[in-house]
Amino acid sequence: MENTNRGVFTLSGVTGMLIATVLLLSILAVFTVWGIKAQQEVANKPYTLTNPTTIKMRDRNAEKHISITK
C-alpha cells in the first residue's frame, strides 16, 4: 500500500499544526484575561475581621468573623 494522499498544507500537516497552535493560544489568552479580571474584582473587596481575638486556631465557624466590605 502506498500513501499518495500526503500533503504539507493539509489538516494533518502544517495547517493543522497552525490551527492547533492558534486554538491553544486563544484559550490561554481567554483564561489569562479571565484570571486578571477575577483578581481585580477581589482586590477591590477587602475583608476585615470583626473580632480577631475570639477566633480559635482550628474553628469550623471562623468565616462568621469575616465581613467583606463593598
Secondary structure by P-SEA (a helix, b strand, c coil): cccccccccccccaaaaaaaaaaaaaaaaaaaaaaaaaaaaaaabbbbbccccccccccccccccccccc
